Amino acid sequence: KHRRELVEKWRQWSKVVELFATQKEGRFRINAEKYAALHKELTALCSTQSESLDPDLMNECREVLAPWRSLESLVWTERSVLFDLLRRSIEIECRLEGKRARFSRSSSMIWLLSAATAVGIGVGVLWSSARIPMVLPGQEPQEWLREFERFIVSLSPEYLILVGVGVALIGGAMAWRMARGP
């Protein structure tokens, strides 16, 4: 019963954080007194000893909650900080429910995966640009553009496809590894 109540209150609190992180219109309709009461109740639930809950997790819950006693603290906080708070609250919610956290990897891995995807898209664009004129009709291309076009045309489509497949495989492997968790 204690765990279920804690998860429910934590979920409610996370939804409030999400409203402010995503700057949804409904964030200003939240009653400050009700928020303070939710925060107080949640803090009390995290302080209650329970054999079914990990004490380290409860300490982490209290640490995450501590700075956010008032609704005003959410109002005046930068979005990047709120998004980090939202990520942590979702991780904790998953751990409270006994599930694997959805955001357990560092953001650098996400950036790396994004970069691999961008490279894959770039390879596709380069491959298609070998067949598309790189200057508008009636305009004289700059010298570097002519050199670039010669380079693209010199590449065989098979090479570009091979590079694209390799990038896609690496990106897929990284995504699979991130989804699998620690």
Protein Blocks (a to p, Z undefined) as FASTA:
>chain_A
ZZmmmmmmmmmmmmmmmmmmnopaklmmpcfklmmmmmmmmmmmmmpccfkbcfklmmmm
mmmmmmmmbfklmmmpcfklmmmmmmmmmmmmmmmnopacfklccfklmmmmmmmmmmmm
mmmmmmmmmmpcfbdehiacdfklmmmmmmmmmpcfklmmmmmmmmmmmmmmmmmmmmno
ZZ
